[in-house]
Amino acid sequence: MKGEGPTGDIAVDEAYDGLGATFALFWEAYQRNSIDDAGLPLDATVHYDQDYDNAFWDGTQMVFGDGDGELFNRFTIALDVIGHELTHGVTEKEAGLAYFNQSGALNESISDVFGSLVKQKLLGQTADQADWLIGAGLLTSAVKGVALRSMKEPGTAYDDPVLGKDPQPGHMDDFVRTNQDNGGVHINSGIPNRAFYLAATTIGGNAWDRAGRIWYNALLDPNTRANTDFAGFARVTIDVAGRLHGTDSAETTAVAEAWTTVGVI
């Protein structure tokens, strides 16, 4: 419960802290009052199922599995994964990005962006200090890998005999066309992920400040709709950067150059 001390159940305590850190990012950085911007209580269920290798937002609460102990550790261990899943609730409330093809990959990417920012803010890291990994600590020592995804270098998070090689591209030249994974939503998200990483590190400072605010306002922008693709979102972020900082500002240039570098515009 709110305000109480640790329970002694590490998954409960990690979930509680992760929910709090996510609320803190959105409130302190963007003045957003919880996922729905109306004070929605953040609830969670832990120890879900048996050896469950996932965590998810079910529309009303977070649900965490404990992992199988062979490939995956408990899913409360990764703060950015908690932030990632809760951000799906923000996206659902705002742009409602359809969960397939490019709009779905953009949906996944926005969750990675703010999941990473939750971790960076809690740790007090600048963009240059952050590891830009999603799910560091989730993979057991038996897996040849460091995380689920890398925003800095998509495609390098793992290369394992059982899990295979990280399939994420970092450029539109390598965009994966597939009927699986809702059209590759967890694969092609590497492209907009790298665009944010490039923009944030070029702008510098704390990524949740200027770069994060641009992405947050772009998510709320009426021109970001359910079917918005990478190029459409790129245009919105450039427009938002121009409104916030000026069309000829270093921030706007950094955002435009980031999307150009990954081949979106």
Sequence and secondary structure as in RCSB ss.txt:
>XXXX:A:sequence
MKGEGPTGDIAVDEAYDGLGATFALFWEAYQRNSIDDAGLPLDATVHYDQDYDNAFWDGTQMVFGDGDGELFNRF
TIALDVIGHELTHGVTEKEAGLAYFNQSGALNESISDVFGSLVKQKLLGQTADQADWLIGAGLLTSAVKGVALRS
MKEPGTAYDDPVLGKDPQPGHMDDFVRTNQDNGGVHINSGIPNRAFYLAATTIGGNAWDRAGRIWYNALLDPNTR
ANTDFAGFARVTIDVAGRLHGTDSAETTAVAEAWTTVGVI
>XXXX:A:secstr
 TT    S HHHHHHHHHHHHHHHHHHHHH   TTTTS     EEEEETTT   EEE SSSEEEE   SSSB  G
GG HHHHHHHHHHHHHHHTT   SSHHHHHHHHHHHHHHHHHHHHHHHT  TTT   EESTTTB TTSSBS SEE
SSSTT SBEETTTEE    SSGGG    SSHHHHTTTTTHHHHHHHHHHHHHH S TTTHHHHHHHHHHHSTT  
TT  HHHHHHHHHHHHHHHH TTSHHHHHHHHHHHHTT  
